Amino acid sequence: MNAYSVSLDFTKPSLFTRITLSSQIPLTMATTVNKTVRVAAAQMTSVNDLMTNFATCSRLVQEAALAGAKLICFPENFSFVGDKEGESVKIAEPLDGPVMQRYCSLARDSNIWLSLGGFQERFDDTHLCNTHVVIDDAGMIRDTYQKMHLFDVDVPGGSSYKESSFTVPGTKIVSVDSPVGRLGLTVCYDLRFPKIYQQLRFEQKAQVLLVPSAFTKVTGEAHWEILLRARAIETQCYVIAAAQAGKHNEKRESYGDTLIIDPWGTVVGRLPDRVSTGIVVADIDFSLIDSVRTKMPIDKQRVSIDL
């Protein structure tokens, strides 16, 4: 498998970047023409400051562009994580507002596609939509997906969450073509509901599934990797899971562990530090997608089961 990962550690202010390689091929080796394309996934610890988070995203975008990535994926709540109840609704904006337009300019200026999963899109005075936005390298919004499955959960041994108290769920499954293949868009808690991924793969022909997330520490330790690998295996798609990581404030902590997984369920990209800020880079290998799907043609073998 022609894949490698690069992790960039920004946990301490520095003019230098630590680069860690785990690979069977050197970083400088050219990829097979039209058969592989490079992607990046970000890991970060967002806070309740829009400009601080934008500065972090800008830095990671530049590192991804220098690594040759055509797409970089950011986690849920990349632009803002509130300290207090109601803060996310208060700062929510429409997609043509200044926050998203700033990210559109970043994509255009850096000549790279952005997956921005979990943007606080304004719905009304008391509600928002948790919106996954894909921006192309010309700075244009290509498509959006509004999170369908909302996190209303009593976490075992942890806190209680009720995302539906301030979030309006989406109703539409979304995929979009890109230079790294056909992307299936989801957000975080969607991961526990396989049907959306089945529809993205078998009805909308997705090749790469995006799962931007902010998993809790408790649920991440128990289920994060196994769920992601299951979605990759059962759909024969690449899965890119950009994750929030570490302590955002006194009340909130995210699990981290940003991953890129191939269609056979193999982890091909992972940061060495589960809670650091950085990027992981890997190649999407279209020949591997074709090979896995040809040798195990589950799309042709699926049986409709009426219960």
C-alpha positions as CSV (number, residue, x, y, z in Angstrom):
1,M,0.0,0.0,0.0
2,N,1.6,3.3,-1.1
3,A,0.7,5.3,1.9
4,Y,2.6,7.2,4.6
5,S,1.8,9.7,7.3
6,V,3.2,13.0,8.4
7,S,2.5,14.4,11.8
8,L,3.2,18.0,12.7
9,D,3.5,18.9,16.4
10,F,2.4,22.4,17.3
11,T,1.8,21.8,21.0
12,K,4.6,24.3,21.7
13,P,5.1,27.6,19.9
14,S,8.1,27.2,17.7
15,L,9.5,28.2,14.3
16,F,10.2,24.6,13.6
17,T,8.0,21.6,12.9
18,R,8.7,18.1,14.0
19,I,7.9,15.7,11.1
20,T,7.4,12.0,11.8
21,L,7.3,9.5,8.9
22,S,5.9,6.0,9.0
23,S,6.2,4.6,5.5
24,Q,7.3,1.9,3.1
25,I,8.1,4.6,0.5
26,P,10.1,7.8,0.9
27,L,8.3,11.1,1.1
28,T,9.8,12.3,-2.1
29,M,8.8,9.3,-4.2
30,A,6.3,10.3,-7.0
31,T,2.9,8.7,-6.9
32,T,1.5,6.7,-9.8
33,V,0.0,9.0,-12.3
34,N,-3.8,9.3,-11.9
35,K,-3.8,6.4,-9.5
36,T,-3.0,8.1,-6.2
37,V,-3.7,11.5,-4.7
38,R,-2.6,13.0,-1.4
39,V,-4.9,14.0,1.4
40,A,-4.4,15.4,4.9
41,A,-6.5,15.3,8.1
42,A,-6.1,17.8,10.9
43,Q,-6.2,17.3,14.6
44,M,-6.7,20.4,16.9
45,T,-8.0,21.7,20.1
46,S,-10.5,24.4,19.3
47,V,-11.4,27.1,21.8
48,N,-14.0,29.8,22.2
49,D,-12.0,32.3,20.0
50,L,-12.8,32.4,16.3
51,M,-9.5,34.1,15.2
52,T,-7.3,31.8,17.3
53,N,-8.9,28.8,15.7
54,F,-8.6,30.3,12.3
55,A,-4.9,30.9,12.9
56,T,-4.4,27.3,13.8
57,C,-6.3,26.1,10.7
58,S,-4.3,28.4,8.5
59,R,-1.1,27.0,9.8
60,L,-2.2,23.4,9.2
61,V,-3.5,24.3,5.7
62,Q,0.0,25.6,4.8
63,E,1.6,22.5,6.1
64,A,-0.8,20.3,4.1
65,A,-0.2,22.3,0.9
66,L,3.5,22.0,1.3
67,A,3.1,18.2,1.7
68,G,1.3,18.1,-1.6
69,A,-2.2,17.4,-0.3
70,K,-5.1,18.2,-2.5
71,L,-7.6,18.2,0.4
72,I,-7.3,18.8,4.1
73,C,-10.1,17.7,6.4
74,F,-10.8,19.6,9.7
75,P,-12.7,18.2,12.7
76,E,-16.2,19.1,13.9
77,N,-16.4,22.5,15.6
78,F,-13.1,23.5,13.9
79,S,-13.9,27.2,14.1
80,F,-15.4,27.4,17.6
81,V,-15.9,25.4,20.8
82,G,-17.9,27.3,23.4
83,D,-17.1,27.6,27.1
84,K,-20.7,28.3,28.2
85,E,-24.1,27.1,27.2
86,G,-25.5,29.2,24.3
87,E,-22.2,30.5,23.0
88,S,-22.3,28.4,19.9
89,V,-25.7,29.7,18.9
90,K,-24.7,33.2,19.6
91,I,-21.7,33.2,17.3
92,A,-23.4,31.1,14.5
93,E,-23.4,32.7,11.1
94,P,-24.9,32.0,7.6
95,L,-22.5,30.4,5.1
96,D,-22.1,33.8,3.3
97,G,-21.0,35.4,6.6
98,P,-17.5,36.6,7.4
99,V,-16.3,33.5,9.2
100,M,-16.9,31.0,6.3
101,Q,-15.8,33.6,3.7
102,R,-12.5,33.8,5.6
103,Y,-12.1,30.0,5.1
104,C,-13.1,30.3,1.4
105,S,-10.3,32.8,1.0
106,L,-7.9,30.5,2.8
107,A,-8.7,27.7,0.4
108,R,-8.3,29.9,-2.7
109,D,-5.1,31.5,-1.5
110,S,-3.6,28.1,-0.6
111,N,-4.9,26.3,-3.7
112,I,-6.3,23.4,-1.7
113,W,-9.7,21.9,-1.0
114,L,-11.1,22.1,2.5
115,S,-13.5,19.8,4.4
116,L,-14.9,21.9,7.2
117,G,-16.9,19.5,9.3
118,G,-19.2,20.9,12.0
119,F,-19.6,24.6,11.2
120,Q,-22.1,26.5,13.3
121,E,-24.5,27.6,10.6
122,R,-27.2,30.0,11.8
123,F,-30.8,28.7,11.7
124,D,-32.6,31.1,13.9
125,D,-32.1,33.0,17.2
126,T,-32.1,29.9,19.3
127,H,-30.9,27.1,16.9
128,L,-28.1,26.3,14.5
129,C,-27.2,23.6,12.0
130,N,-24.1,21.5,12.5
131,T,-22.9,21.8,8.9
132,H,-20.2,20.1,7.0
133,V,-18.9,22.4,4.3
134,V,-16.7,21.4,1.3
135,I,-14.8,24.3,-0.3
136,D,-12.8,23.9,-3.6
137,D,-9.4,25.3,-4.4
138,A,-11.0,28.3,-6.0
139,G,-12.6,29.2,-2.8
140,M,-16.1,28.2,-3.8
141,I,-18.5,26.2,-1.6
142,R,-19.1,22.9,-3.5
143,D,-21.7,21.4,-1.2
144,T,-22.9,21.2,2.4
145,Y,-24.3,18.5,4.6
146,Q,-26.2,19.2,7.8
147,K,-25.6,16.6,10.6
148,M,-28.6,14.2,10.7
149,H,-27.9,12.3,14.0
150,L,-27.7,14.6,17.0
151,F,-25.8,13.7,20.1
152,D,-28.4,13.3,22.8
153,V,-26.6,10.9,25.2
154,D,-25.9,10.2,28.8
155,V,-22.2,9.2,28.5
156,P,-21.4,6.3,30.9
157,G,-19.4,7.6,33.8
158,G,-19.4,11.0,32.2
159,S,-21.7,14.0,31.3
160,S,-25.1,14.3,29.7
161,Y,-25.4,16.0,26.2
162,K,-28.5,17.2,24.3
163,E,-27.4,18.6,21.0
164,S,-31.0,18.7,19.8
165,S,-31.7,21.5,22.3
166,F,-29.9,24.0,20.1
167,T,-29.3,22.1,16.8
168,V,-31.7,21.4,13.9
169,P,-31.0,18.0,12.3
170,G,-30.4,17.7,8.6
171,T,-32.6,15.6,6.3
172,K,-30.4,15.1,3.2
173,I,-27.5,12.7,2.5
174,V,-24.8,14.4,0.5
175,S,-21.9,13.4,-1.7
176,V,-19.7,15.5,-3.8
177,D,-17.0,14.9,-6.5
178,S,-13.5,16.2,-5.8
179,P,-9.9,15.7,-7.0
180,V,-9.5,13.0,-4.3
181,G,-12.6,11.0,-5.4
182,R,-16.3,11.1,-4.7
183,L,-16.7,12.3,-1.1
184,G,-19.4,11.1,1.3
185,L,-20.1,13.8,3.9
186,T,-21.0,12.9,7.5
187,V,-20.4,14.4,11.0
188,C,-19.3,12.7,14.2
189,Y,-22.3,10.9,15.8
190,D,-23.5,9.8,12.4
191,L,-20.7,7.3,12.7
192,R,-22.9,5.0,14.9
193,F,-25.5,4.7,12.2
194,P,-24.3,2.5,9.3
195,K,-27.2,3.1,7.0
196,I,-26.0,6.6,6.0
197,Y,-22.7,5.1,5.0
198,Q,-24.3,2.3,3.1
199,Q,-26.4,4.8,1.1
200,L,-23.3,7.0,0.4
201,R,-21.4,4.0,-0.9
202,F,-24.1,2.0,-2.8
203,E,-26.5,4.7,-3.9
204,Q,-24.3,7.7,-4.2
205,K,-21.0,5.9,-5.3
206,A,-18.8,7.4,-2.6
207,Q,-15.1,6.5,-2.6
208,V,-14.0,8.4,0.4
209,L,-16.0,8.9,3.6
210,L,-15.4,12.0,5.7
211,V,-16.1,11.8,9.5
212,P,-15.1,15.0,11.1
213,S,-15.6,14.5,14.8
214,A,-15.4,15.7,18.4
215,F,-15.8,12.4,20.2
216,T,-15.8,12.5,24.0
217,K,-12.9,10.9,25.8
218,V,-15.1,8.1,27.2
219,T,-16.8,7.1,23.9
220,G,-13.6,7.6,21.9
221,E,-11.6,5.2,24.1
222,A,-14.3,2.6,23.8
223,H,-15.5,2.9,20.2
224,W,-13.7,5.4,18.0
225,E,-11.3,3.3,15.9
226,I,-13.4,0.2,15.7
227,L,-16.4,2.1,14.4
228,L,-14.3,3.9,11.8
229,R,-12.6,0.7,10.6
230,A,-16.0,-1.0,10.4
231,R,-17.4,1.7,8.2
232,A,-14.3,1.4,5.9
233,I,-14.6,-2.4,5.7
234,E,-18.3,-2.6,5.1
235,T,-18.3,0.1,2.4
236,Q,-14.9,-0.6,0.8
237,C,-14.1,3.1,1.0
238,Y,-11.3,5.2,2.4
239,V,-12.3,6.9,5.7
240,I,-10.8,10.2,6.8
241,A,-11.6,11.1,10.4
242,A,-10.3,14.4,11.6
243,A,-10.7,14.8,15.3
244,Q,-10.8,17.4,18.0
245,A,-8.3,16.5,20.8
246,G,-7.6,17.3,24.4
247,K,-9.1,19.8,26.8
248,H,-11.0,22.7,25.3
249,N,-12.0,24.2,28.7
250,E,-12.7,23.0,32.2
251,K,-15.8,21.2,31.2
252,R,-15.0,19.7,27.8
253,E,-12.4,17.2,26.6
254,S,-12.2,15.4,23.3
255,Y,-10.6,12.0,22.5
256,G,-8.4,12.9,19.5
257,D,-6.7,10.2,17.4
258,T,-7.1,11.5,13.9
259,L,-7.1,8.6,11.4
260,I,-7.0,7.8,7.7
261,I,-8.2,4.2,6.9
262,D,-8.1,2.3,3.6
263,P,-10.9,0.2,2.0
264,W,-9.5,-3.0,3.6
265,G,-9.8,-1.5,7.1
266,T,-6.1,-0.8,7.5
267,V,-5.0,2.4,9.3
268,V,-2.7,4.1,6.9
269,G,-2.4,7.5,8.6
270,R,-2.3,8.3,12.4
271,L,-0.7,11.0,14.5
272,P,1.8,9.5,17.0
273,D,0.3,11.7,19.7
274,R,-3.4,11.4,20.2
275,V,-3.9,14.9,21.7
276,S,-1.4,17.0,19.8
277,T,-2.2,19.6,17.1
278,G,-1.0,18.6,13.7
279,I,-1.8,16.8,10.4
280,V,-1.6,13.3,9.1
281,V,-1.0,12.7,5.4
282,A,-1.7,9.7,3.2
283,D,-2.4,8.8,-0.4
284,I,-5.8,7.8,-1.7
285,D,-5.0,4.8,-4.0
286,F,-7.8,4.4,-6.6
287,S,-6.3,1.1,-7.8
288,L,-6.7,-0.3,-4.3
289,I,-10.3,0.8,-4.2
290,D,-10.9,-0.9,-7.5
291,S,-9.0,-4.1,-6.4
292,V,-10.9,-4.5,-3.1
293,R,-14.2,-4.0,-4.8
294,T,-13.5,-6.3,-7.7
295,K,-12.2,-9.2,-5.6
296,M,-15.0,-8.9,-3.1
297,P,-18.0,-7.5,-5.1
298,I,-20.4,-6.8,-2.2
299,D,-22.2,-4.2,-4.2
300,K,-23.4,-7.0,-6.5
301,Q,-24.0,-9.5,-3.6
302,R,-26.2,-7.4,-1.4
303,V,-29.6,-8.9,-0.5
304,S,-32.6,-6.8,0.3
305,I,-34.0,-7.9,3.7
306,D,-37.5,-6.9,4.6
307,L,-38.2,-7.2,8.3
